């Protein structure tokens, strides 16, 4: 099944997607609340919506992020992406990358919908996209094995990890990881596709083999396959649960795919800002086989509020 959150006639709703129509849930309820209640409850409400509610044409609704996740872990599982970005700094893939699926926590309050405008972060001059797929956790777990973790993944959605590369580059020299470089917007959508719908795409090594493409202003910039990940989502979920809990609604991003999944990789490989950074008016469209398409237009953002430099204490 495909579950969506949306606004229609000024009313925020959740429901099921079928045949280019949205079937609202019979009673108003947030999708995350149903995910927390359990997959059986979620599917039951979805089945009733397909037969009992008056459908809304997709074209008449504004899609919201499918859910407002409590946490978002964003990984870095495509070796070609890591290699391309590292090349821009005269570097190679560090040996530590191969040891475990590294991730950082990004801002769960920055989620935007599949077709929302995205503002340029304050002070950013090198704005970039990142094409990813995200898994959504449906059941709590701790210290899971990858085999156990499969039962904890409810479904998948597309994730665009918008990135202010110049801000990110400066702040990461402090060695605390990205902060304001990744803080303004993350697209999640267009909907949540339950894991069973993508099982036919699973290969012999356990990876979901889906075609990924990204275009800027209708010109294809990058394409890859999800099966080129270095770790499966089950392994990522198991690592996330090591020594702690993963809980319903948690989002695990695959990290940026290779072969042009972001501009920074192309800049690193080519040694120049080509294609150029995103500017207001650019539209970034991402399509993932078996899930759908998201398309966001870049708009002007706010000017940065000035802050004083650090007080040096000698």
N, C-alpha and C positions, 0 to 999 in steps of 0.2 A: 504494500500500500504506500501511497504518497500522502504525507500530512503537511499542511501549510497553515501559516498565520497570515491574516490579511485585514485590510480595511475596506469596507463596502458601505456606501451611503453614510460615511462618517462613523461607522460602528466597527470596532475591533472584534474580530472573530477568529476562530480556528476551525479547520475541517479537513476533508479528504479531497484530493485532486483526482479527477477521472474524466477523460475525454474533453480536455480543455474547459472543464467546468469545476467550480469549487462547491463542495457540498458541506455547508456549515454543520457543526455539531448541534444536536437537538437542544442542548442547554449550554449557555455560554460557559466556557471553561478554557483556561490557558493550557496550551499544549504541554508545557513543562509539568504542570500539575498532573496530567494524565500519564506522562512518562514516569514520574515519581510513583504513581499508583501501580504501575506495572504494565508490561506489554499486553497481557490478556485484556485488561481494562481498556487500554488504548485501542486495540483492535475491535473490541466490542462496540465502543462508541463510534468508531469509524464505520463499521458495518451498518449500524443503525442510521448514520448520516447518509449513506449511499441510497437508502430506500425511503427515508422519512422526511428529509429536508428539501427545501426548494433550492435548486442549484443556482449558482451565480456564474456568469461567464467570466473566465479568467481576465479577459480584456477590460472588464468593468471594475476590477478590484486592484488595489495597490498591495503588492506582496510585501510582507514584513519578514524579518529573519524568522525562520520556522520556530525558534525558541530563543529565549534569553538565557544563555548558559551560565551556570554558577562559576565555572572555570573554563579557561581555554588554554590548552597546552599546544604550542606550535613546534613541530619537529623539523628535522632537516635530513630527510631520508633518501634524497636523490643525489647520488655521487656526482653525476655530471653537472648539476647545479652548483654544488660545493666547489668542484674543480674550476668551473668557469669564473665564479666570483673571486676565488682565491688567486687566479691567474692575474686579475687586475691589480693585485697587490704584490705581484712577483712571488707568489707563494704557491704551495700545492696543498692537497688534502692532508690534514694532519692525521697522524696515526691514531690519535685519540678518537677521531670520528668513527673509526671502524669498530671500536670497542663496545659501543652501546648507542641506542637511538636518542641522541641529545635533543632537548627541547627547552623552550623558555615559556614562561607564563605571559600571555598578552592580556589586553584590557577587555573584560567581558562586557563593559558598558559601551563599547564602541561599535557594536554590531549594527549594520544597516541592511536594508532589504535588497532584493535582486535587481531592482531598477531604480533605486534611489540615487540622487546626485551625491557625489563624494567631494568634500571640500579639500583643497590643498592645505596641509598642516601649516600653522603659523611659522613663518620664517623659512619654509622649505623652497629650495630651488631645483631639486632633483627628485621629482615625484615618480614613483614606480608602482607597478602591480606585481602580484605573485599568484600564480595559478596553483591551487591546491584542492585536494579532496579531504573532507573531514569525517571522522567517525563520531557518532554520538553514543555515549554510554547510556544503557537502559536499566542497569542493575548494579547495586553497590557491590564492591569486592575489594579485597586486600591481599597482597602477596600472591597474586594469581599466576598460574602457569599460562603460556600462550593457548594451550588447549582449553583451559577453563575460561580464558578471556573471551573466546568466541561467543559464548552464551551471554556475555555482558555487553556486547555491542548491539545496539538496537537498530541502527541504520546509518545512512551516509548523506552528506550534502556537499555542495561546492563552497569553497572558502577562497576569498581573495584577500590576501594579507597586504593591504596598501602600505607602502613604505616610503618614508622621507629619507632618501639615501644619504644626503649631506648631513642631516641631523644625526642619523644613525651612526655614520662614520666617526663623527666627533665624539659622541657620547660613549661609544664602545671603547675608546682609548682609555676610559676610566676603569674598564674591565668589570663592569657590572651588567653588561648585556644591553640590548636595545630598550629604550624607554619611550621618549617622545618621538623617536623615529618610527614607532609602530603604534602610536597611541590614538590617532584621530578617527580611523575607520577600518572596519573589517567587514566585508560583505559575506553574508551567510545565506545560502538559498539555492535554487528558488524554493525548495521544499525539502522535507526529510523523506528519503526513500528507505523503506525497511530493508534490512539485510537480506531477507529471503529473495527479494526481487533481483539482487545482483549476484546471487550464488551461481547462476549459469555462466557468469563471466570469470569464475575462479579457475586459475590454472593449476597444473599438477604440483607446483611448488607452494600453493596456498595463497598466491597473490591474486587480487582482483585485476583483470586485464581489461582496462577501459581506455578508450581513446580520449585524449585531452587536447584541446586547442584554445588559443587565445588570439584575438584580433584587436587592433587599434584602428578605429575609424574604418572598419570593414576590411582592413588589410591584415592577413594572417602574419603574426609575429613569431609564434611558437607552437610546437606540437610535440606530444610525447605519449607514452602509455603508462598507466598507473602501475603496471607490473614491473616497471623499472625501479621501483622502490627497493631499498636495501633491506628493509624489515617489513613484515606484514603488520597490519593494524592490530592483530592479536598480540604480536610481540611488543608493539608499542604500548598497548593497554597493560600488558603484564609488567612492563618496565615502569609505567606510570604508577602502578599499584604497589610497587616494591616499598615496603616499610610505611605505607600510608593507604588511604582510601581513595578509590574513584567512586563517584556517585552519579545517580541518574541526572542526565542533562549535561554532564561534562563533555567538552568537545576536544578531540585530538586531531590536529591538522597534520596532514602528510608532510608538510614542507613543500617548497616550490619544486615543481617538476623541471626537468632539464630541457635542452634544445629550444631555448627561448621562452621558458616559463616566466621569466622576468627580464626587465631591461638590464639590470645589473650584471647578469650572466653574459649578455651580449656585449656590454661595455667591457667586461673583463677579458673576453676572448678577442675582441676587436681592437682594444686599446684606444677607443674613442667613444664619445657619447652618441653613438648611432645604434639604433634609432634614438631620437632625442628624448629627454625627459618629458613626462606628461605635462600638458598645459590646459587651462580652462577651455572647454569645448571638445576635448578629446573624449571619445567613448570607447571603453574597454569591454569587450564581449568574450565571455568564457563559456565553453561547452564541454560537458563531460558525458560520454556515452552512458546511457542507462539512468542518468540523473536529470539532466536538463541544461538550461542556459541562464546565465546572469549577464546583465549589461548595465554598466554604470557610466554616467557622464561626469567628468571632472569640472568643478566650478571653483570660483575664487573662494579662498578661506579667509579667516580673520587675521589681522596683523598681530604679531606677537606683542604681548604686554611687556614692557621693558623691566628687567631686573638688574640689580647691582651685581657686579662681580664679587667673588668671594673676598671676605676680609682676611687678609694674610696675617697670620699670627707669628710669623718669623720662625 
